Amino acid sequence: MDESLVKIRHERSKKDYPKLRLAEDEYVEFVFKRAKICLFLIMGGTAISVILVLIAFLMFLLSQAVIDEMGQRFLFIMLGALLVSAIIIGTIAFMIYSGNKLFVTNKHVVQLVMNSLVSSSENMIDLPSIEDVSFRQEGIMQQIFHYGTLRLATVGDETTYTFKYSDISSEELKAVSKLVTEAKKTCKKKDN
């Protein structure tokens, strides 16, 4: 590829993905995020929780005559705490789920893993080190909504990197495999 084009793509990648530590002539080819259907499930679960708490609030308001003043305060505080908890837990789950990404550059695969708000990791694999790229779907939900696990097996110590809940297409999978093959060929040419 032309050096000026590589430089332009590198600068664009640095601008678009400032958290990535890219080498001088490295640029992002693909970005894989987790499947949107699971985000909808998180938002749906949060919405159902909020609706249930609001129904409980309504029932509480309608039954005030039966419960004494102390019991009313206790129920009001408990329902308020449940409502706030449902919103906070849903928001945190949304942030953590959407914080997981897989970047494929012209030289590496970089996986940003977010386990919690305070726990994250970054895995980086050289493209020539990847032995196998595969995509696995298990269960009817994954088949219907076309998401699954992207698997990258490396040479040597048999390490396998996985990116769960990915909605990678077959064309993207082929393109990543092609990048790996080209990187291996380039690496062999440099060795000779």
LUMDRENKOL-319313 format. One record per residue (C-alpha): residue in three letters; x, y, z; residue number from 0. Coordinates in steps of 0.2 Angstrom, whole numbers, plus 5000, padded with zeros to 4 digits. Example, Ala and Ser with C-alpha at 12.3 -4.5 7.8 and 13.67 -1.06 7.14 Angstrom:
R type   xx   yy   zz seq
R  ALA 5062 4978 5039   0
R  SER 5068 4995 5036   1
***
This chain:
R type   xx   yy   zz seq
R  MET 5000 5000 5000   0
R  ASP 5006 5018 4996   1
R  GLU 5015 5026 5011   2
R  SER 5004 5042 5010   3
R  LEU 4988 5031 5011   4
R  VAL 4995 5022 5026   5
R  LYS 4999 5038 5035   6
R  ILE 4982 5045 5031   7
R  ARG 4974 5029 5038   8
R  HIS 4985 5029 5053   9
R  GLU 4981 5047 5057  10
R  ARG 4962 5043 5055  11
R  SER 4963 5028 5066  12
R  LYS 4972 5038 5080  13
R  LYS 4958 5051 5079  14
R  ASP 4944 5039 5078  15
R  TYR 4951 5027 5092  16
R  PRO 4962 5037 5104  17
R  LYS 4963 5023 5117  18
R  LEU 4972 5012 5105  19
R  ARG 4991 5012 5105  20
R  LEU 4995 5011 5087  21
R  ALA 5012 5009 5079  22
R  GLU 5018 5022 5067  23
R  ASP 5012 5013 5051  24
R  GLU 4997 5004 5059  25
R  TYR 4979 5007 5056  26
R  VAL 4962 5000 5060  27
R  GLU 4954 4988 5047  28
R  PHE 4939 4982 5057  29
R  VAL 4930 4985 5073  30
R  PHE 4919 4972 5081  31
R  LYS 4907 4976 5094  32
R  ARG 4895 4964 5104  33
R  ALA 4878 4960 5096  34
R  LYS 4865 4973 5098  35
R  ILE 4852 4960 5102  36
R  CYS 4860 4958 5119  37
R  LEU 4860 4976 5122  38
R  PHE 4841 4976 5119  39
R  LEU 4839 4962 5132  40
R  ILE 4849 4972 5145  41
R  MET 4838 4988 5141  42
R  GLY 4822 4977 5141  43
R  GLY 4826 4969 5158  44
R  THR 4830 4986 5165  45
R  ALA 4813 4993 5158  46
R  ILE 4803 4978 5165  47
R  SER 4812 4980 5182  48
R  VAL 4807 4999 5182  49
R  ILE 4789 4995 5177  50
R  LEU 4787 4982 5191  51
R  VAL 4793 4995 5204  52
R  LEU 4782 5008 5197  53
R  ILE 4767 4996 5198  54
R  ALA 4772 4992 5216  55
R  PHE 4772 5011 5219  56
R  LEU 4755 5013 5212  57
R  MET 4749 4998 5223  58
R  PHE 4757 5007 5238  59
R  LEU 4748 5023 5234  60
R  LEU 4731 5014 5233  61
R  SER 4734 5004 5249  62
R  GLN 4739 5018 5260  63
R  ALA 4724 5017 5272  64
R  VAL 4729 4999 5277  65
R  ILE 4747 5002 5282  66
R  ASP 4752 5013 5296  67
R  GLU 4763 5029 5294  68
R  MET 4779 5020 5299  69
R  GLY 4776 5006 5286  70
R  GLN 4771 5018 5273  71
R  ARG 4788 5027 5275  72
R  PHE 4797 5010 5275  73
R  LEU 4789 5005 5259  74
R  PHE 4791 5021 5250  75
R  ILE 4810 5021 5254  76
R  MET 4812 5003 5249  77
R  LEU 4802 5005 5232  78
R  GLY 4813 5021 5229  79
R  ALA 4829 5011 5232  80
R  LEU 4823 4997 5221  81
R  LEU 4819 5010 5207  82
R  VAL 4836 5018 5208  83
R  SER 4845 5001 5209  84
R  ALA 4836 4995 5194  85
R  ILE 4841 5010 5184  86
R  ILE 4859 5010 5190  87
R  ILE 4862 4991 5187  88
R  GLY 4854 4992 5170  89
R  THR 4866 5007 5166  90
R  ILE 4881 4998 5172  91
R  ALA 4877 4982 5163  92
R  PHE 4874 4993 5147  93
R  MET 4891 5002 5149  94
R  ILE 4901 4986 5153  95
R  TYR 4893 4976 5138  96
R  SER 4896 4989 5126  97
R  GLY 4913 4993 5132  98
R  ASN 4920 4976 5125  99
R  LYS 4927 4978 5108 100
R  LEU 4939 4969 5096 101
R  PHE 4950 4979 5084 102
R  VAL 4959 4972 5069 103
R  THR 4973 4982 5063 104
R  ASN 4985 4979 5048 105
R  LYS 4997 4972 5061 106
R  HIS 4988 4966 5077 107
R  VAL 4971 4961 5084 108
R  VAL 4967 4971 5100 109
R  GLN 4954 4965 5112 110
R  LEU 4947 4978 5125 111
R  VAL 4939 4968 5138 112
R  MET 4928 4977 5151 113
R  ASN 4923 4965 5166 114
R  SER 4917 4979 5177 115
R  LEU 4918 4998 5179 116
R  VAL 4934 4996 5188 117
R  SER 4941 4980 5179 118
R  SER 4947 4980 5161 119
R  SER 4961 4972 5151 120
R  GLU 4969 4974 5134 121
R  ASN 4975 4959 5124 122
R  MET 4985 4961 5109 123
R  ILE 4990 4948 5096 124
R  ASP 5002 4949 5081 125
R  LEU 4992 4944 5065 126
R  PRO 5006 4932 5060 127
R  SER 5004 4923 5077 128
R  ILE 4986 4919 5073 129
R  GLU 4984 4901 5067 130
R  ASP 4965 4899 5066 131
R  VAL 4951 4912 5064 132
R  SER 4934 4904 5067 133
R  PHE 4916 4909 5072 134
R  ARG 4905 4898 5082 135
R  GLN 4886 4899 5086 136
R  GLU 4878 4889 5099 137
R  GLY 4859 4888 5102 138
R  ILE 4844 4894 5093 139
R  MET 4845 4912 5099 140
R  GLN 4862 4914 5092 141
R  GLN 4856 4906 5076 142
R  ILE 4841 4917 5074 143
R  PHE 4850 4934 5079 144
R  HIS 4866 4929 5071 145
R  TYR 4879 4932 5085 146
R  GLY 4891 4920 5092 147
R  THR 4909 4918 5098 148
R  LEU 4924 4924 5087 149
R  ARG 4939 4913 5091 150
R  LEU 4957 4917 5087 151
R  ALA 4969 4903 5090 152
R  THR 4988 4907 5091 153
R  VAL 5003 4897 5086 154
R  GLY 5014 4890 5100 155
R  ASP 5007 4889 5117 156
R  GLU 4990 4885 5111 157
R  THR 4982 4901 5118 158
R  THR 4964 4904 5111 159
R  TYR 4957 4922 5112 160
R  THR 4938 4923 5111 161
R  PHE 4926 4937 5108 162
R  LYS 4909 4932 5114 163
R  TYR 4892 4939 5108 164
R  SER 4900 4945 5092 165
R  ASP 4889 4949 5077 166
R  ILE 4903 4946 5064 167
R  SER 4897 4943 5046 168
R  SER 4904 4929 5036 169
R  GLU 4912 4942 5024 170
R  GLU 4921 4950 5039 171
R  LEU 4927 4933 5045 172
R  LYS 4934 4930 5028 173
R  ALA 4942 4947 5027 174
R  VAL 4950 4944 5044 175
R  SER 4957 4927 5039 176
R  LYS 4964 4935 5023 177
R  LEU 4973 4949 5033 178
R  VAL 4980 4935 5044 179
R  THR 4986 4925 5029 180
R  GLU 4994 4941 5021 181
R  ALA 5002 4946 5037 182
R  LYS 5010 4928 5038 183
R  LYS 5016 4930 5020 184
R  THR 5024 4947 5023 185
R  CYS 5032 4940 5039 186
R  LYS 5040 4925 5029 187
R  LYS 5046 4937 5015 188
R  LYS 5055 4948 5029 189
R  ASP 5063 4932 5036 190
R  ASN 5070 4927 5019 191
***
